[in-house]
Amino acid sequence: MFRLEPGIRWKWTGSLLLILLLLAAFSGPARAESAGDGLKSFVVQESSVLGHEAVEFAAAPFRTDDGAILGTLAVAGAVGLTYVFDNDIRNKVAAHQGHTLDRATDAGNIIGNPLLQLGVAGAVWGGGILADSPKWRDVGLMMGEAAVIADAATFVLKEAVGRGRPSTGSGRDSFRPFQFKSDYDSLPSMHTSSSFAMASVIARTSESIPVALLSYTTAAFVGFSRIYQDKHWASDVVLGAAIGELAGRVVTRFHAGGGKLAIVPAASSSSASLALVGKF
């Protein structure tokens, strides 16, 4: 039986529905039937885009033509090395706990909540529509897509691996794959993967080094917060960061022309909706 954690379990599916409803609200006119048509159109079109991006996300780590396989091996090595020192890292972090860090990591956990991040992506997308800014419209859409892909991949791995969280006291080597046990969904960290997915998109679209540094620093602090509050092992965070970064890269590359499809607003005298167009 699936365990419902506040803001964690099932958030990627529930959050996707929430963001679709939020974004569709900006695309539909006042009439209810037109809004319904806009939502249906958006869901169909965005599902197609997400499908293409998901396929690319799954294939990207194993590509040999662009050297991606080397990056995959590097990530595997980093996760493996961190795994060896998981207990040491946990103990050292625990030895430096204090009131200031307690409050800071509370904020880090809130910031890293994937449901909140999807809401932010929806707000950016909607703000871009209202401000007639194609750039911010696309940035918000990419943020949402990257987060959804990262969250979905993380969810699947969590249940497949079934690693015990540090707080269970069962140790770093405790695994119960495909059993959906309470507190056995530690690897990888979804807060971290979602945060790095958002940071990756922001860094690649901001054209600002300070903004990129701030984005990645925030994502890294979210990962640290999960370790500090004994929610995850360090290796959970490392793998989560890699998943999020990959999701952000795949989505931004697709929107930059690596894919053939794009979503843009379309309007007529009687309605407003979203249109799927090709990039050539």
C-alpha positions, 0 to 999 in steps of 0.5 A: 500500500502506498504511503501518503506523505505531506507534499511528497507521495503522489505529488507528481501526479496530483501536481501535474493535474494542478498545474494543467488546470492553473495554466489552462485558466490563463488560456481559456476565455470567460465562457465555461465551454471555451475554457473546457475546450482550452483545457482539453487542447492543452492537456492533449498538446502538452501530453505529446510534448511531455511524451517526446521529452520523456523518451529523450530523458530515458535515452539520454544517459545511454547515448554514445554519439555525444559522450553522454554515456561518460557522464552517466558513468561519472554520476554512477561513480559519484553516487557509489562513492557517496554511498560508501561514506553515507554513514560518515556524512550523516554523523558529521552533519548531525554533529553540527546541528544548531538552532540557526541551521534548524530554521534554515533547513526548515525553509529549505524543505519548504522551498524544495517541495515539488508541489510548491515548485510546480505552482511557481512554474505555473505562475511564471507561465501564466505571468508570461501570458498576461504580460505578453512575454514569450520568453517567460511563458516558455520558461514557466512551461519548461520549468513545469515540464522538467519538474514533472519528468524529474518527479516521475522518474524519481518516484519510479526509482524510489519504489523500485529501489525501496531504500530505507530512510536514515530515520528508520535506523535500519542502516544505509544497506537496507532495501525492500524493492517493489514492496512499497513499505513505509519509509523505504523510499529514500533513493533518490531524493525527490525534493532534490531532483525537482529543485535541480530540474528547476535550477537547470532550466533557470540557469539555461534560460536566464543568460545571467551567471549570478542567477544561475549560481543562485539557482544551483546554490538554492537547489544544493541547499535543498539537498543539504536540508534533506540530509540535515533533517535525516530524511535522506542519505547523501547518496540519495541527494547526489542521484536526485541532483543528477536526475533533475539536471538531466531533466532540465537539460532535456527539456531546454534542448527540446524547446531550443530546437532539439525537438519538433514541437512547441506550444504557443497561445492561439486566439480568435474572435471567439476563443483562446487556446494553445496550439502545437506547432512545429520547429524546423 
